[in-house]
Amino acid sequence: MIDILQLVQLRPEVQKELAARYRLHGKEDFDKVAGIVRGAVTNGHSGPPPEMIDRMPKLEIIASASVGYDGIPVEYARTKGIPVTNTPDVLNDDVADLAIGLMIMTARRLVASDAYVRAGRWSKEGDYPLALKASGKRVGILGMGRIGKEIGKRAEAMNNTVAYHSRNSVKDVSWKHYPDLVELAKNSDFLIVIIPSTPQTQRIVSKAVIEALGPSGILVNVARGAVVDEDALVDALKSGKLGGAGLDVFVNEPTVPEALYAMDQVVLQPHVGSATHETRRVMSQLVLDNLDAHFAGKPLLTEIK
């Protein structure tokens, strides 16, 4: 039976299948099994880092249950001849749904107004203050990959005008392309962030971008925390230079800047972009399918190129 280092658990129904086909070892067993494991199951945050890879001479594949892979040294693994797989496409709808949900929740202050009702303030203090519309506005999207396109479709269906920034214009979309991100922010009421975290995209949503959105603008981040200058974001929210933010991701997850907790113009989520039963099941299955394909000598389904 093939030995697998399992750094994260899969969904129970898929985990059962994984355990039936492979001999599984947890991270706590690493010192004992480093020399024999031939595969690793992980996600975009959990590695394995280069020093672990170096200690696994028989490692043949790293299969990740996520789309993002900023926590996996893909290039380093490639130099060792080790392919890395991820789970693209299957979570496009969930992440796009959440992005639009955060846009609406932040604009309409739904979390804060819910708390207002639950605290008994409606009957004592009267109607909740007015909020902002989430339709008929200008939605800027940073990143126009598979998920960015789904976000754009949803935003457009709400009668919003859609534009985007990416390194190059995308041929199969009709929305306006802004070569300059600051200019996109200046011309957006909402800026939705959905780009990979790479060395080139660290803090790409800079102080200048955040302030270009303006006092009535809203930032939505469903990508990775590292692509936003988090300190500049907090400062802009504190000072009123930015109107609000809907955030599913943070720089040092699960730690969130404490200053955000008291801000009713901010909606916070615990990185739940793909967190539905249906999607996590499919993501887990894709991890198993990639392992099966590799060890059967067949082409990988979703290798990161």
N, C-alpha and C positions, 0 to 999 in steps of 0.2 A: 504494500500500500504506500502511496506517495505521501510524504510528510509536508505539511503546510503550516507556516507560522501565521496565526490569526491575531491581528492587532485590533480588529473591531468585529463585533458580532453582526451577522446578517439577520434578516427577518426570520422568525422561528420556523416557518414552514420550509424556507430555503436552507436555514442552518441545519435542519434535520437531514436534508439531502446531502449537504456538504460533508457532514460528519459520517454519512454512510459510504461516501466515495473516497474520502481522504483521511489520513491520520492527522488530527489537528493538535496544535501546540499553542498555548497562550504566551503572551510576552514574558510572563513570569518564568517560563521554561526556556527562555532564549539561550542562556549559557549552556544548557544541556543539549540543545538540539540545533544550535547554529550550524554545525557541520553537516547536517543531514537534510535540512529543509530545502525543498525545490521550488516552493511557491510561497507568496505572501499575500494575505488578504488585508486590506487596509481601507482608509478613506483619504480625502484630500488634506486632512490635518495631521494624520498619525504616522507619517513616514512610510517606510523606515529611512532614517538618515544615512548618509554615506558611511559612517563608522559601523553601523549595523550591517549594511550591505557588504562591506569588506570582510565581515566575519561569517558570511554565508557563501562559501565557495561553490556550492551546488545550486544556488538560487537561479531559477530560470525565468520566472515571471512574477510581476507585482500586479495584482488585480485590485483596483480601487472602486469602492461603492460611492462614487461622487463624480460630478462633472469637473469641478475645480481640482487642481492638483498642486497647489502652491506649497503644500507641506511634503511633497514627494520630490526627491532630486531626480527628475526624469532624465535630464541630460547626463547626469553622472551614471545612472543605471544603464543608459544607452551605450556609454563608453565601455561598460562591462558586458555588453551584449544581452542585457536583460530588458525585454519589452515591458512597458507599463500600459495597462488598459484602464479606461474610465467608463462612465455611464452617460454619454451624451444623449440628447433628444428625448429620452423617456421622461424627463422632468420639466420639459419646456413649458407645458401648460400650467403646472403648479407654481413655478417661479413667476411666470407672467401674471397669473391670477393674483399672487401675493403682491407683486409690484403695484398693480392697479388698486388692489385693496388698500395698501398703505397710502397710496395717493389720495384715495377717497377719504380714508379714516383721518388722515392728517388735515386735509383741507376742511373737512366738515367737523373736526374736533370730536370724533365719535367716542374715543376713549375717555376724554375729559368730561363730555356730556353724560356718558354712562355713569361715571363716578358721581357726577352732580345729582343724578336721580337716586342712585344707591345710598347716598349720604343723607337723603331726605331734604335736600336743599331746594328742590323744585317747588314744593308746597310752601316752603318758608320764605324763599327769596325771589320766586317768580321765574319767568322764562330765562332760559340759558342765552348768553350773548350770541349774536349772529356770527356765522362762520363764512367760509369761502366756497364758491362753486368749484366742482371738479370737472365740469363739462364746458364745452365752448371756450376752452383755454388753449394755450400753447404748450405742448409737451415735447421736451427735448430728451433724447435718448443717447446716452453715452455707451456706444457699443451696438453694432448692428449684425450680430450673429443670429443663431437660431432663436434664442430667447428674446433678443431685442426685436426681432420681427414680430413675434407673438405679442409682445407688449405694445408695439406700434399698432397692430390690428385692433387690439382691445381699446387703446386710447382713441383711435380714429372712430371706432363704433360709438364712442361717447360724444361725438361731434367736436373732438379736439383737433387742432392742427398739429401734425407731427413733423419733427425735424430730428436730425441726428448728427453725431460726430463719430467718425472712425478714421483710421489712418488713410483709407481710400474710400471713395464713394462705392456703394454697393449697387451692382447692375440691376438686380431684380427687385428693387424697391423704388417707388416713385417719390418718396419724401425728400425734402430738401436736405442736402448734405452741407454741413458747416465744416470747413477744414480747420477752423480755429475753435477750440472748446470754450474759451471765454466769450466769443461772439455768440455761440449757441446758448450759453447761460444767459447772456444779456437779452436774448430774444425768446426766452422760455419762462413760463409761469411755474412749471414743474421740470426738474431735471432728474431723470431716472437712470441710475448707474447699473450697468450690467456688462462689465468687461472682466476678463481674467486678471488675476493678480500676478504680475510678472515684475522683474526688476525695472522694466521700462514704464510700468503703470503705477508704481508706488507714488501715492499722494498726487496723482494726476488731477484729482479734484482738489485744487489748491485754494489758498485764501482768496486769490484773485477770481477764481471760478465761483466760489461760494458767494463772495460779495457781489459778483455780477448778477447773480440770481435776484438779489435785492430783498428789501424788507417784507415784500409780499410773496416772495418765491419760496418754493418748497423743494427740498432735496429728498429723494428716495434712493436708498442703497440696498440692493438685493444681490450685490456682487461679492466683494470681500472688503473687510474693514480697512485693509492697508491701502486701498486705492484712493481713500479720502484722507486729507489732512485733518485728523480727528480733533486736534487742539484748535485749529482754525475754525472748525465747525462749531465746537462748543463755544468759543469766543463770539462767533457771529450770532449764535442763538441767544447768548446772554445779552449782547449789546443791541439786539434787534436789527442787525444788518442782514439777517436771514429770517424769513418768516416762520419756517417750520421744517421738520424733518421726520421722515418715516424710515426707520432703520431696522434691518434684519441682521446686520453683521457689524462687527466691531474689531478694533485692532488687536485687543488682547482678550479674546473670548475665553471663558464666559464673563470676564471682568468688563463692566461697562462704566464709563466715566460717571461718577456719582452726581455731577452737576446736572446730568440729563434727567435724573429721577424726578426732580421737582418741576420740570418744564411741561406745562400742559399743551404746548404747541408741538410736542414731540411724541411719536408713537414708537415704542420699543418692542421688538420681537426677538426670541431666543434662537436665531438662525434656523428658521423653520421653512425655508423656501420650498424644499421638496418633501416636507414632513406630512405626507398623507399615507394611509395604509396602502392604497393602490400603487402609488408611485414607488414607495420604498420596497414593496414586494418585487416590482419589475426591476428595480436597480439591483437588488440582491440576486435575482435570477441571472442578470447579465454578468455579474461577477462569476457566478458558478459556470455559466456557459463559456466564458472566456477561459477559465481554468480547464474545463473539459476539452475545449477545442485545442488548447496548447498541448496538453498531454496526450491527445489523440493524433497529434501531428497535423492538425488542420489549421487554416488561417484564423487569426484572431478576429473577433467581431468588431472590437472598438479599440484598437491600439492607438495610443497617442503618438502622432507623427511629428 
